[in-house]
Amino acid sequence: MKRVRTACALLCGILLTGCHNNALLRELADEGHAPAQYELGRRILTGTKGMPETPAAAVPWFRLAADGGDHRAMAALALCFERGLGVNASADAARDWYRRAAENGNPNACLALVQMETRAGNLPGAVRWLQPIAEGNSVEAQLLCAKLCLSGHGGADGAQKAVRYLRFAAMQGNAEACLLMSSCYAAGVGVPKNEALMLGWLANAAVAGDEKAQRLMEMASEDENGNFSEN
């Protein structure tokens, strides 16, 4: 049932985005329709679809939509506080609204939090908000999250997290992820040492076009014992 409601909300959002009747949109917003409140606020904030650009007038609509559970409105409120659009700029308020939006499944809010935490030097916090994105199909997020975890910013189980996200990226054909997976099996980081799996992932990296992996495979094939060094 929750998935059905989510699908309906998304479809309503698509229809409202294409609606050019601002009077109808305002009527729906006045009736408490959160997607309509968000869309009305967005148009007022940006001055699109015939609306005057008035950020201060957009904020109340975003608040109403956010109270109705619209994560896009939560992220929009965060942006307003971050940039001082219609409200006094407040990093704390921006962070709080981005957090609410992220916890309600907004990937852009997660990315904004990653950027905020990184600028603040809080890399463990950046990892926290990268993880929801990495759980999807973003190879870039998976690689970055894995590297941060391998650098010691992923907590007590950081190495295991790193292997998880490297595997996700590698299974999508990313050569760098394959090479790092090979390194993990070579050093026993996040996984038990395993020479066969090390060579397997190295071969995958070479096939995917990683030049370092290709050189290492050539060195391995030239060594009659099959041994090689990455130095």
Contacts in CASP RR format, 6 or more apart in sequence:
PFRMAT RR
TARGET T0000
AUTHOR 0000-0000-0000
METHOD contacts of the structure
MODEL  1
MKRVRTACALLCGILLTGCHNNALLRELADEGHAPAQYELGRRILTGTKG
MPETPAAAVPWFRLAADGGDHRAMAALALCFERGLGVNASADAARDWYRR
AAENGNPNACLALVQMETRAGNLPGAVRWLQPIAEGNSVEAQLLCAKLCL
SGHGGADGAQKAVRYLRFAAMQGNAEACLLMSSCYAAGVGVPKNEALMLG
WLANAAVAGDEKAQRLMEMASEDENGNFSEN
9 35 0 8 1.000
12 33 0 8 1.000
12 35 0 8 1.000
13 35 0 8 1.000
13 39 0 8 1.000
16 25 0 8 1.000
16 28 0 8 1.000
16 35 0 8 1.000
16 36 0 8 1.000
16 39 0 8 1.000
17 39 0 8 1.000
19 25 0 8 1.000
19 39 0 8 1.000
20 49 0 8 1.000
22 40 0 8 1.000
22 43 0 8 1.000
22 49 0 8 1.000
22 50 0 8 1.000
22 51 0 8 1.000
25 36 0 8 1.000
25 39 0 8 1.000
25 40 0 8 1.000
25 43 0 8 1.000
26 40 0 8 1.000
28 36 0 8 1.000
29 36 0 8 1.000
29 37 0 8 1.000
29 39 0 8 1.000
29 40 0 8 1.000
29 61 0 8 1.000
29 64 0 8 1.000
32 64 0 8 1.000
34 64 0 8 1.000
34 65 0 8 1.000
34 68 0 8 1.000
34 69 0 8 1.000
34 70 0 8 1.000
34 73 0 8 1.000
35 65 0 8 1.000
35 70 0 8 1.000
37 61 0 8 1.000
37 62 0 8 1.000
37 64 0 8 1.000
37 65 0 8 1.000
37 70 0 8 1.000
37 73 0 8 1.000
38 61 0 8 1.000
38 62 0 8 1.000
38 65 0 8 1.000
38 70 0 8 1.000
38 72 0 8 1.000
38 73 0 8 1.000
38 76 0 8 1.000
40 61 0 8 1.000
41 57 0 8 1.000
41 58 0 8 1.000
41 61 0 8 1.000
41 62 0 8 1.000
41 65 0 8 1.000
41 76 0 8 1.000
42 48 0 8 1.000
42 58 0 8 1.000
42 76 0 8 1.000
43 49 0 8 1.000
43 50 0 8 1.000
43 51 0 8 1.000
44 51 0 8 1.000
44 52 0 8 1.000
44 53 0 8 1.000
44 54 0 8 1.000
44 55 0 8 1.000
44 57 0 8 1.000
44 58 0 8 1.000
44 61 0 8 1.000
45 53 0 8 1.000
45 54 0 8 1.000
45 55 0 8 1.000
45 58 0 8 1.000
45 62 0 8 1.000
45 76 0 8 1.000
45 80 0 8 1.000
45 85 0 8 1.000
46 53 0 8 1.000
47 53 0 8 1.000
47 54 0 8 1.000
55 80 0 8 1.000
55 84 0 8 1.000
55 85 0 8 1.000
55 86 0 8 1.000
56 86 0 8 1.000
56 87 0 8 1.000
58 76 0 8 1.000
58 80 0 8 1.000
58 85 0 8 1.000
58 86 0 8 1.000
59 77 0 8 1.000
59 80 0 8 1.000
59 85 0 8 1.000
59 86 0 8 1.000
59 87 0 8 1.000
61 73 0 8 1.000
62 73 0 8 1.000
62 76 0 8 1.000
62 77 0 8 1.000
62 80 0 8 1.000
63 73 0 8 1.000
63 77 0 8 1.000
64 73 0 8 1.000
65 72 0 8 1.000
65 73 0 8 1.000
66 73 0 8 1.000
66 74 0 8 1.000
66 77 0 8 1.000
66 97 0 8 1.000
66 100 0 8 1.000
69 104 0 8 1.000
71 100 0 8 1.000
71 101 0 8 1.000
71 104 0 8 1.000
71 105 0 8 1.000
71 106 0 8 1.000
71 109 0 8 1.000
72 101 0 8 1.000
72 106 0 8 1.000
74 97 0 8 1.000
74 98 0 8 1.000
74 100 0 8 1.000
74 101 0 8 1.000
74 104 0 8 1.000
74 106 0 8 1.000
74 109 0 8 1.000
75 97 0 8 1.000
75 98 0 8 1.000
75 101 0 8 1.000
75 106 0 8 1.000
75 108 0 8 1.000
75 109 0 8 1.000
75 112 0 8 1.000
77 97 0 8 1.000
78 93 0 8 1.000
78 94 0 8 1.000
78 95 0 8 1.000
78 96 0 8 1.000
78 97 0 8 1.000
78 98 0 8 1.000
78 101 0 8 1.000
78 109 0 8 1.000
78 112 0 8 1.000
79 85 0 8 1.000
79 94 0 8 1.000
79 112 0 8 1.000
80 86 0 8 1.000
80 87 0 8 1.000
81 87 0 8 1.000
81 89 0 8 1.000
81 90 0 8 1.000
81 91 0 8 1.000
81 93 0 8 1.000
81 94 0 8 1.000
81 97 0 8 1.000
82 89 0 8 1.000
82 91 0 8 1.000
82 94 0 8 1.000
82 98 0 8 1.000
82 112 0 8 1.000
83 89 0 8 1.000
87 93 0 8 1.000
91 116 0 8 1.000
94 116 0 8 1.000
95 113 0 8 1.000
95 116 0 8 1.000
98 109 0 8 1.000
98 112 0 8 1.000
98 113 0 8 1.000
98 116 0 8 1.000
99 109 0 8 1.000
99 113 0 8 1.000
101 108 0 8 1.000
101 109 0 8 1.000
102 109 0 8 1.000
102 110 0 8 1.000
102 113 0 8 1.000
102 129 0 8 1.000
102 132 0 8 1.000
105 132 0 8 1.000
107 132 0 8 1.000
107 133 0 8 1.000
110 129 0 8 1.000
110 130 0 8 1.000
110 132 0 8 1.000
110 133 0 8 1.000
111 129 0 8 1.000
111 133 0 8 1.000
113 125 0 8 1.000
113 126 0 8 1.000
113 129 0 8 1.000
114 126 0 8 1.000
114 129 0 8 1.000
114 130 0 8 1.000
114 133 0 8 1.000
117 123 0 8 1.000
117 125 0 8 1.000
117 126 0 8 1.000
117 128 0 8 1.000
117 129 0 8 1.000
118 126 0 8 1.000
123 148 0 8 1.000
123 151 0 8 1.000
123 153 0 8 1.000
124 153 0 8 1.000
124 154 0 8 1.000
124 155 0 8 1.000
126 148 0 8 1.000
126 153 0 8 1.000
127 145 0 8 1.000
127 148 0 8 1.000
127 149 0 8 1.000
127 153 0 8 1.000
127 154 0 8 1.000
127 155 0 8 1.000
127 161 0 8 1.000
130 141 0 8 1.000
130 144 0 8 1.000
130 145 0 8 1.000
130 148 0 8 1.000
131 145 0 8 1.000
131 161 0 8 1.000
133 141 0 8 1.000
133 145 0 8 1.000
134 141 0 8 1.000
134 142 0 8 1.000
134 144 0 8 1.000
134 145 0 8 1.000
134 146 0 8 1.000
134 165 0 8 1.000
134 168 0 8 1.000
136 168 0 8 1.000
137 172 0 8 1.000
139 168 0 8 1.000
139 169 0 8 1.000
139 172 0 8 1.000
139 174 0 8 1.000
139 177 0 8 1.000
142 165 0 8 1.000
142 166 0 8 1.000
142 168 0 8 1.000
142 169 0 8 1.000
142 174 0 8 1.000
142 177 0 8 1.000
143 165 0 8 1.000
143 166 0 8 1.000
143 169 0 8 1.000
143 174 0 8 1.000
143 176 0 8 1.000
143 177 0 8 1.000
145 161 0 8 1.000
145 162 0 8 1.000
145 165 0 8 1.000
146 161 0 8 1.000
146 162 0 8 1.000
146 163 0 8 1.000
146 165 0 8 1.000
146 166 0 8 1.000
146 169 0 8 1.000
146 177 0 8 1.000
146 180 0 8 1.000
147 162 0 8 1.000
147 180 0 8 1.000
148 154 0 8 1.000
149 155 0 8 1.000
149 158 0 8 1.000
149 159 0 8 1.000
149 161 0 8 1.000
149 162 0 8 1.000
149 165 0 8 1.000
150 158 0 8 1.000
150 159 0 8 1.000
150 162 0 8 1.000
150 180 0 8 1.000
150 189 0 8 1.000
152 158 0 8 1.000
154 161 0 8 1.000
154 162 0 8 1.000
155 161 0 8 1.000
158 190 0 8 1.000
159 184 0 8 1.000
159 189 0 8 1.000
159 190 0 8 1.000
160 190 0 8 1.000
162 184 0 8 1.000
162 189 0 8 1.000
162 190 0 8 1.000
163 181 0 8 1.000
163 184 0 8 1.000
163 189 0 8 1.000
163 190 0 8 1.000
163 191 0 8 1.000
166 177 0 8 1.000
166 180 0 8 1.000
166 181 0 8 1.000
166 184 0 8 1.000
167 177 0 8 1.000
167 181 0 8 1.000
168 177 0 8 1.000
169 176 0 8 1.000
169 177 0 8 1.000
170 177 0 8 1.000
170 178 0 8 1.000
170 181 0 8 1.000
170 201 0 8 1.000
170 204 0 8 1.000
173 204 0 8 1.000
173 208 0 8 1.000
174 208 0 8 1.000
175 205 0 8 1.000
175 208 0 8 1.000
175 209 0 8 1.000
175 210 0 8 1.000
175 213 0 8 1.000
176 205 0 8 1.000
176 210 0 8 1.000
178 201 0 8 1.000
178 202 0 8 1.000
178 204 0 8 1.000
178 205 0 8 1.000
178 208 0 8 1.000
178 210 0 8 1.000
178 213 0 8 1.000
179 201 0 8 1.000
179 202 0 8 1.000
179 205 0 8 1.000
179 210 0 8 1.000
179 212 0 8 1.000
179 213 0 8 1.000
181 201 0 8 1.000
181 204 0 8 1.000
181 205 0 8 1.000
182 198 0 8 1.000
182 199 0 8 1.000
182 200 0 8 1.000
182 201 0 8 1.000
182 202 0 8 1.000
182 204 0 8 1.000
182 205 0 8 1.000
182 213 0 8 1.000
183 189 0 8 1.000
183 198 0 8 1.000
183 230 0 8 1.000
184 190 0 8 1.000
184 191 0 8 1.000
185 191 0 8 1.000
185 193 0 8 1.000
185 194 0 8 1.000
185 195 0 8 1.000
185 197 0 8 1.000
185 198 0 8 1.000
185 201 0 8 1.000
186 193 0 8 1.000
186 195 0 8 1.000
186 198 0 8 1.000
186 230 0 8 1.000
187 193 0 8 1.000
191 197 0 8 1.000
199 220 0 8 1.000
202 213 0 8 1.000
202 216 0 8 1.000
202 217 0 8 1.000
202 220 0 8 1.000
203 213 0 8 1.000
203 217 0 8 1.000
205 212 0 8 1.000
205 213 0 8 1.000
206 213 0 8 1.000
206 214 0 8 1.000
206 216 0 8 1.000
206 217 0 8 1.000
216 228 0 8 1.000
216 230 0 8 1.000
219 228 0 8 1.000
220 226 0 8 1.000
220 227 0 8 1.000
220 228 0 8 1.000
END
